[in-house]
Structure formats: C-alpha cells, structure tokens
Amino acid sequence: MNDSDDIVFKFNDKIDFWLIRADGGKYYDDFVNNDYIGIRYNRITVDELNKLANENIISVDAIKDLMFDQYAKENQISIDNLPVNSRRQLTVHAKQTYLFAFGMKIGDLVLTPAKKSYKFALGVIVGKPYDENADVVQKRIKQMQNEDIVYPCSDYRKRRKIHWISVISRQDLPKELAWIMNAHQATAKLSIQDKSKLFNLVSPIYNYNHKYYLRVYTSHGGNLSMYDWYRLVSVLPEEKQKNIDLKADVNSPGYLTFLTSNFSDLISITKVIIGPTAVSGGAVAIIKMLLNAIVGKDNLKKEGLVEWAQDVARRHSDNKLHNLKNKQECEKIKRGKLANEFDLEIKRQGKPIEKNKDTVVPFHLDDEDDDSKFSNKKKES
C-alpha cells in the first residue's frame, strides 16, 4: 500500500461541480448555517420523483408532466388549457428539479454565492434529496420574523445535506467561470475543460486521474526570472526532474503547480519547500498535517472523496478543536531556504467556513421532539 493512500484526496472525472444560487445569495447564510442546499420548486415531492426512478422513467419530460398535472389541479383547469407562460415556467422548473434530484450525486462539489457574488461557499454533497418537514420550515420562518434568527430563511423544502469546506473569493475562481457572476439559473453544472482548476479550490495537494498535484503559492508572481525558474527546478534531484511537470499561473501574486505520477516525487518537492528536517516524521507527516488542518483527520479516507463525503454525512462533526491544533502546528513549520527566498507556501484556497454568530436562538433540524411539540401546538391553536 502506498503511504499516500491515507492522506491525499483522490479525484476523478466522475466528480462534478455545481452552482446553487440560493436566490441570488439571499439564503447564503441559511444554507451555510444549516448545512444544506435547496431549490424552491415544491410543487412535486421527492417521493414522487423517487417513484419515477423506481419505474425507470426518469426524464425532464416526466417531471414536467407531473408539474403540469399538479398545476392544473391547483387551478382547476385542464392540462390542455395551461397558459403559455405557465407552461414555459413549469418547463424551467422541471429542468432545475431534474438536475437537483438526478444530476447531482453524493461526492459532487457545489459553490453557493453570497449577495453580489463577492464570495462563494464551497461544499461537498453528503446526502440524497429530501423534502424538509413543512412545520420545520414554517417554524424557522416564524423565528426569522420574530428576529430570533437574523438572516433570511428559505421556504425551500427540496434539499440536500452539505458539508461546507471553505469560503472562496470570486477573485480566486478560474477565469472560465466568470459567467457565473451573472447566472440566473437556480442550479447549473459548472463544466470546465481542466477540472484541476476546480479541485485546486478544495485542496493544495491531491491526486487527479493518477497524477499528484501540489499547488504552491508565491508572492513573487510574474517577477520570477529565467534563472529563478532554473533554480526552482534544479534544486530537485536530477533523477526526479524528468518525472515532474510544472504549470504556472504567476500573476502577482500567483501559483506554481507541480505534477508527478509518483508519490515519492511529491515528497521530494515538499521537502524543497518546507525543508527536509522541519518536523519529525518528514514531508509525509507535514502533508498529512496540512490536509488535516483543512477538513479534519477523521474525514480523510483512503477510498477517495465520495467515501469521505459519506463519512462526513454519518458523523456531522466539525472537529474544530482538532483543526485548530493542526493549524497551530502548521504555523510552526519552518520553510526551506529556497522557499523563504521565493516566498513559497503550501496553503489552502479560500478561508474557513464561518457560521453566522448573530443567530439568537439555535435551531436543530434533528430535534424531532421539538418538531412534534411545535406540530401539536399548531394543531391545538
């Protein structure tokens, strides 16, 4: 077994990225604070969608027919008499519902914008679609109206559980995604030719399609000379140089990305950056420490991101104390001489997720007793 199996994320092309708009960022805080994403199309239920799946008739048209039928019943008209605008709108809703229920999958990654899209929450899907209890939704809205909750709460019932990873500035998004600043779809798949540009947002160290990536920050950016480039490469053992590719996005500041097929080469590069004797255990221990500081030791699974996501879904633990300890340890790591000269640093993209601290009354979606009390109280009234 390779030493890297337990510590490096393994990505592949089956993992997709999605944009979830949260009504133009209006419900950003609600999504982040309560670990979910959602869409507003409540006309048909997840149970009805699952029935389509069980009957093996999953399609946009099948969902659209259900929506047409429900709309006709609500308005007491025949399907043939549906207004043109209503048909058009319901067709859009059907497409969005299809993507949310059947396009997305556990292990996919999502970006959700805050208002004005100046930042995006990055998370991984850890649950299947479900319909939130209507009483729970109404209770939260009532708390918001009473100012017990100080951010807008969505009435979206169709949801998925999310483990949020970090907050990404829009300046750090790949230029190929500039269009999402003006996107209007509730849900959109983020297609990009080089997926490594998206995986860079998750971790500075990972394996993608059987190649190891190490993304290194440099404040020197475009000021690196040809001689500087030579020194960066030549510091590696000669037998390693032919196995390592180097990609650069060196604006000022910028990033260098080292690519190799061998984990031992990844270790060699890391030693150049942090120095061969920075901490006990060497570069392998430091890589583990860096990645632990990003998402927590218990969430790093050798099976890859999908299995890691499922583990998070079972645990629902922030591991805050563990992450803080790792962060403190990372700050103690000394950089090598060359790394200091060129200001090289292995660091995460974006910032840690911060939940809204202005929430007055904490709310627990899993508190079934509280939900039942609210439900009974509502019946009595």
C-alpha positions as CSV (number, residue, x, y, z in Angstrom):
1,M,0.0,0.0,0.0
2,N,1.3,3.5,-0.9
3,D,1.9,5.8,2.0
4,S,-0.3,8.4,0.2
5,D,-3.4,6.3,0.3
6,D,-4.5,7.6,3.7
7,I,-3.6,11.3,3.3
8,V,-4.2,12.6,-0.3
9,F,-7.6,13.2,-1.8
10,K,-8.2,11.2,-5.0
11,F,-10.4,13.0,-7.5
12,N,-11.7,11.8,-10.9
13,D,-13.8,13.0,-13.8
14,K,-17.0,11.5,-12.3
15,I,-17.0,14.3,-9.7
16,D,-19.0,17.3,-10.9
17,F,-19.2,20.9,-9.8
18,W,-22.5,22.8,-9.4
19,L,-23.6,26.3,-8.9
20,I,-26.5,26.7,-6.4
21,R,-27.6,30.3,-6.4
22,A,-29.7,30.5,-3.1
23,D,-32.0,33.1,-4.7
24,G,-29.1,35.3,-5.7
25,G,-27.3,34.8,-2.4
26,K,-30.3,35.8,-0.3
27,Y,-30.3,32.5,1.5
28,Y,-26.5,32.1,1.7
29,D,-26.4,32.3,5.5
30,D,-29.3,29.9,5.8
31,F,-27.6,27.3,3.6
32,V,-24.2,27.7,5.3
33,N,-25.5,27.8,8.9
34,N,-27.8,24.8,8.5
35,D,-25.6,22.7,6.2
36,Y,-27.9,22.3,3.2
37,I,-28.7,23.5,-0.3
38,G,-32.2,23.7,-1.7
39,I,-34.4,24.8,-4.6
40,R,-37.8,26.5,-4.4
41,Y,-39.8,24.1,-6.6
42,N,-42.1,22.5,-4.0
43,R,-44.9,21.5,-6.4
44,I,-43.9,17.9,-6.5
45,T,-42.3,15.8,-3.8
46,V,-39.1,13.8,-3.6
47,D,-41.3,10.7,-3.1
48,E,-43.0,11.4,-6.4
49,L,-39.6,11.8,-8.0
50,N,-38.3,8.5,-6.5
51,K,-41.4,6.8,-7.9
52,L,-40.3,7.9,-11.3
53,A,-36.9,6.4,-10.6
54,N,-38.4,3.2,-9.4
55,E,-40.5,3.0,-12.6
56,N,-37.3,3.7,-14.6
57,I,-38.9,6.8,-16.3
58,I,-36.5,9.5,-15.1
59,S,-36.6,12.4,-17.6
60,V,-37.3,16.1,-17.7
61,D,-40.4,15.4,-19.6
62,A,-41.7,13.0,-17.0
63,I,-41.1,15.6,-14.2
64,K,-42.7,18.3,-16.4
65,D,-45.8,16.2,-16.9
66,L,-46.2,15.8,-13.1
67,M,-45.8,19.6,-12.7
68,F,-48.4,20.3,-15.4
69,D,-50.8,17.9,-13.8
70,Q,-50.4,19.4,-10.3
71,Y,-50.7,23.0,-11.6
72,A,-53.8,22.1,-13.5
73,K,-55.4,20.6,-10.3
74,E,-54.4,23.6,-8.2
75,N,-56.0,26.0,-10.7
76,Q,-58.9,23.7,-11.6
77,I,-58.3,23.7,-15.3
78,S,-57.4,21.0,-17.8
79,I,-53.8,20.5,-18.9
80,D,-54.7,21.5,-22.4
81,N,-55.7,24.9,-21.1
82,L,-52.5,25.7,-19.3
83,P,-51.3,29.3,-20.2
84,V,-48.3,29.5,-22.4
85,N,-46.3,31.4,-19.8
86,S,-47.1,28.8,-17.2
87,R,-46.0,26.0,-19.5
88,R,-42.7,27.8,-20.1
89,Q,-42.1,28.4,-16.4
90,L,-43.0,24.9,-15.4
91,T,-40.7,23.5,-18.0
92,V,-37.8,25.5,-16.5
93,H,-38.8,24.3,-13.0
94,A,-38.8,20.7,-14.3
95,K,-35.3,21.0,-15.7
96,Q,-34.0,22.5,-12.5
97,T,-35.7,19.8,-10.4
98,Y,-34.2,17.1,-12.6
99,L,-30.7,18.5,-12.2
100,F,-31.1,18.8,-8.4
101,A,-32.6,15.3,-7.9
102,F,-30.9,13.2,-10.5
103,G,-28.0,15.2,-11.9
104,M,-26.3,15.9,-8.6
105,K,-24.8,13.0,-6.6
106,I,-23.1,12.4,-3.3
107,G,-19.5,13.4,-3.6
108,D,-20.1,16.3,-6.1
109,L,-19.0,19.7,-5.1
110,V,-21.1,22.9,-5.0
111,L,-20.5,26.6,-5.0
112,T,-23.1,28.9,-3.5
113,P,-22.7,32.7,-3.9
114,A,-23.3,35.3,-1.2
115,K,-25.2,38.5,-2.3
116,K,-23.4,40.3,-5.2
117,S,-21.3,37.2,-5.7
118,Y,-18.3,38.6,-3.9
119,K,-17.7,35.2,-2.2
120,F,-18.8,31.6,-2.6
121,A,-19.3,28.8,-0.1
122,L,-17.6,25.6,-1.3
123,G,-19.1,22.3,-0.1
124,V,-19.5,18.6,-0.8
125,I,-22.8,16.9,-1.2
126,V,-23.3,14.3,1.5
127,G,-26.9,13.3,1.2
128,K,-29.7,12.3,-1.2
129,P,-32.5,14.8,-2.0
130,Y,-35.3,15.0,0.6
131,D,-38.3,17.2,1.4
132,E,-37.9,19.1,4.7
133,N,-40.9,18.9,7.1
134,A,-43.3,21.8,6.3
135,D,-43.7,22.5,10.1
136,V,-39.9,22.8,10.4
137,V,-39.7,25.3,7.5
138,Q,-42.6,27.4,8.9
139,K,-41.1,27.4,12.4
140,R,-37.8,28.8,11.1
141,I,-39.6,31.4,9.1
142,K,-41.6,32.4,12.2
143,Q,-38.3,32.7,14.2
144,M,-36.9,34.9,11.4
145,Q,-40.0,37.1,11.5
146,N,-39.6,37.4,15.3
147,E,-35.9,38.3,14.8
148,D,-34.8,35.2,16.7
149,I,-32.9,34.3,13.6
150,V,-31.3,37.3,12.0
151,Y,-30.8,36.1,8.4
152,P,-33.4,35.3,5.8
153,C,-34.6,31.7,5.9
154,S,-35.8,29.9,2.8
155,D,-39.1,28.2,2.3
156,Y,-37.4,25.6,0.1
157,R,-38.5,22.1,1.0
158,K,-36.5,20.2,-1.6
159,R,-33.0,19.9,-0.1
160,R,-29.7,18.1,0.1
161,K,-27.3,17.9,3.1
162,I,-23.9,19.6,2.5
163,H,-20.6,19.6,4.3
164,W,-19.1,23.0,3.8
165,I,-15.4,23.2,3.2
166,S,-14.4,26.8,2.8
167,V,-15.3,30.3,1.5
168,I,-13.8,31.2,-1.8
169,S,-13.3,34.8,-3.0
170,R,-14.6,35.4,-6.5
171,Q,-11.1,36.6,-7.5
172,D,-9.9,33.1,-6.8
173,L,-12.3,31.4,-9.2
174,P,-11.0,30.2,-12.5
175,K,-11.4,32.7,-15.2
176,E,-13.5,30.2,-17.1
177,L,-16.2,30.6,-14.5
178,A,-16.6,34.4,-14.9
179,W,-20.1,33.8,-16.4
180,I,-21.5,32.6,-13.0
181,M,-21.5,36.2,-11.7
182,N,-24.5,36.8,-14.0
183,A,-26.1,33.4,-13.9
184,H,-29.8,33.3,-13.3
185,Q,-30.4,29.5,-13.1
186,A,-31.2,28.2,-9.6
187,T,-28.9,25.2,-10.4
188,A,-26.2,25.0,-13.1
189,K,-23.5,22.5,-13.8
190,L,-20.0,24.0,-13.9
191,S,-18.3,22.5,-16.9
192,I,-14.6,23.3,-17.4
193,Q,-12.1,21.5,-19.6
194,D,-9.4,21.4,-17.0
195,K,-11.1,20.2,-13.8
196,S,-7.9,20.5,-11.8
197,K,-8.6,24.3,-11.7
198,L,-11.7,23.4,-9.7
199,F,-10.1,20.8,-7.5
200,N,-7.5,23.4,-6.6
201,L,-10.2,25.1,-4.7
202,V,-10.6,22.1,-2.4
203,S,-7.0,21.3,-1.5
204,P,-3.5,22.3,-2.5
205,I,-2.4,18.6,-2.6
206,Y,-4.4,15.9,-4.3
207,N,-4.4,13.0,-6.9
208,Y,-6.4,13.6,-10.1
209,N,-6.6,10.9,-12.8
210,H,-3.5,9.1,-11.4
211,K,-1.3,12.3,-11.1
212,Y,-0.3,14.0,-7.9
213,Y,-0.8,17.8,-7.8
214,L,1.0,20.2,-5.4
215,R,-0.1,23.8,-5.7
216,V,2.4,26.3,-4.2
217,Y,1.7,29.9,-3.6
218,T,4.4,32.5,-4.4
219,S,4.1,36.2,-3.7
220,H,6.8,36.8,-6.3
221,G,4.4,36.0,-9.1
222,G,5.4,37.4,-12.5
223,N,8.7,38.7,-11.1
224,L,10.4,35.3,-11.4
225,S,13.3,35.4,-13.9
226,M,14.5,32.6,-16.1
227,Y,17.3,32.0,-13.6
228,D,14.8,31.8,-10.8
229,W,12.9,29.1,-12.8
230,Y,16.1,27.2,-13.3
231,R,16.9,27.3,-9.6
232,L,13.4,26.1,-8.6
233,V,13.7,23.1,-10.8
234,S,17.4,22.3,-10.4
235,V,17.1,22.0,-6.7
236,L,15.3,18.7,-7.2
237,P,17.4,15.6,-7.6
238,E,18.3,15.1,-11.3
239,E,16.6,11.7,-11.5
240,K,13.4,13.3,-10.3
241,Q,13.4,16.3,-12.7
242,K,12.3,14.3,-15.7
243,N,9.3,12.9,-13.8
244,I,7.9,16.3,-12.7
245,D,5.9,18.8,-14.8
246,L,5.5,22.4,-13.7
247,K,2.5,24.6,-14.5
248,A,2.4,28.3,-13.6
249,D,-0.3,30.8,-13.0
250,V,2.1,33.6,-12.0
251,N,0.3,36.8,-11.9
252,S,1.5,38.9,-8.9
253,P,1.0,37.0,-6.6
254,G,0.5,33.6,-8.3
255,Y,0.7,29.9,-8.1
256,L,3.0,27.1,-9.2
257,T,1.6,23.6,-9.7
258,F,3.9,20.6,-9.7
259,L,2.6,17.4,-11.3
260,T,4.0,13.9,-11.0
261,S,2.9,10.3,-11.2
262,N,4.9,9.2,-8.2
263,F,4.2,9.9,-4.6
264,S,7.9,9.9,-3.8
265,D,8.4,12.8,-6.2
266,L,5.6,14.7,-4.4
267,I,7.6,14.2,-1.2
268,S,10.8,15.5,-2.8
269,I,9.1,18.7,-3.9
270,T,7.5,19.2,-0.5
271,K,10.9,18.8,1.2
272,V,12.3,21.6,-1.0
273,I,9.5,23.9,0.2
274,I,9.4,23.1,3.9
275,G,13.0,21.9,4.4
276,P,14.0,18.2,4.9
277,T,14.0,18.4,8.8
278,A,11.2,20.8,9.5
279,V,9.3,18.5,11.8
280,S,9.7,14.9,13.0
281,G,8.2,12.5,10.5
282,G,9.4,14.4,7.5
283,A,7.3,15.5,4.5
284,V,4.7,12.8,4.7
285,A,3.8,13.9,8.2
286,I,3.6,17.5,7.1
287,I,1.4,16.7,4.1
288,K,-0.9,14.9,6.5
289,M,-0.9,17.8,8.9
290,L,-1.7,20.3,6.1
291,L,-4.6,18.3,4.9
292,N,-5.9,17.6,8.4
293,A,-6.0,21.3,9.0
294,I,-8.3,21.7,6.0
295,V,-11.1,19.2,6.8
296,G,-10.1,17.2,9.9
297,K,-8.3,14.0,10.3
298,D,-11.3,11.8,10.7
299,N,-12.7,13.0,7.3
300,L,-9.6,11.9,5.3
301,K,-10.5,8.5,3.9
302,K,-8.3,6.4,1.6
303,E,-11.3,5.4,-0.6
304,G,-11.5,9.0,-2.0
305,L,-13.8,12.0,-1.9
306,V,-17.1,10.1,-2.3
307,E,-16.4,7.8,0.7
308,W,-15.0,10.8,2.6
309,A,-18.3,12.6,2.0
310,Q,-20.4,9.7,3.2
311,D,-18.3,9.6,6.3
312,V,-19.0,13.2,7.0
313,A,-22.7,12.6,6.5
314,R,-22.6,9.9,9.2
315,R,-20.5,11.9,11.7
316,H,-21.8,15.5,11.3
317,S,-18.8,16.8,13.3
318,D,-16.8,19.9,12.7
319,N,-13.7,18.7,14.6
320,K,-13.0,22.3,15.5
321,L,-10.5,21.6,18.3
322,H,-8.6,19.1,16.1
323,N,-8.5,21.5,13.2
324,L,-7.3,24.4,15.5
325,K,-4.5,22.2,16.8
326,N,-3.4,21.2,13.3
327,K,-3.5,24.9,12.2
328,Q,-1.3,25.8,15.1
329,E,1.1,23.0,14.3
330,C,1.2,24.1,10.6
331,E,2.2,27.6,11.6
332,K,5.3,26.2,13.4
333,I,6.6,24.5,10.3
334,K,9.8,26.2,9.0
335,R,10.3,26.7,5.3
336,G,13.4,25.7,3.5
337,K,16.0,28.3,2.4
338,L,14.8,28.3,-1.2
339,A,11.1,28.6,-0.1
340,N,12.0,31.6,2.0
341,E,13.8,33.3,-0.8
342,F,10.9,32.9,-3.3
343,D,8.2,33.1,-0.6
344,L,6.8,29.7,-1.4
345,E,3.9,28.4,0.7
346,I,1.6,25.4,0.6
347,K,-1.8,26.8,1.7
348,R,-5.5,26.2,1.3
349,Q,-7.5,28.2,-1.2
350,G,-10.1,30.5,0.4
351,K,-10.9,30.8,4.1
352,P,-12.5,28.5,6.7
353,I,-16.3,28.4,6.9
354,E,-17.7,30.7,9.5
355,K,-21.3,30.4,10.6
356,N,-23.4,33.4,11.5
357,K,-22.7,34.2,15.1
358,D,-25.6,36.7,15.3
359,T,-28.1,33.8,15.5
360,V,-30.0,34.4,18.7
361,V,-31.9,31.1,19.0
362,P,-30.0,28.0,17.9
363,F,-32.1,25.6,15.8
364,H,-31.5,21.9,15.4
365,L,-33.1,20.2,12.4
366,D,-32.6,16.8,14.0
367,D,-34.6,17.7,17.2
368,E,-37.6,15.5,16.5
369,D,-39.2,16.1,19.9
370,D,-39.1,19.8,19.4
371,D,-40.7,19.5,15.9
372,S,-43.5,17.3,17.3
373,K,-44.2,19.8,20.1
374,F,-44.5,22.6,17.5
375,S,-46.7,20.4,15.3
376,N,-49.0,19.6,18.3
377,K,-49.2,23.2,19.4
378,K,-50.2,24.2,15.9
379,K,-53.0,21.7,15.9
380,E,-54.3,22.9,19.2
381,S,-54.3,26.5,18.0
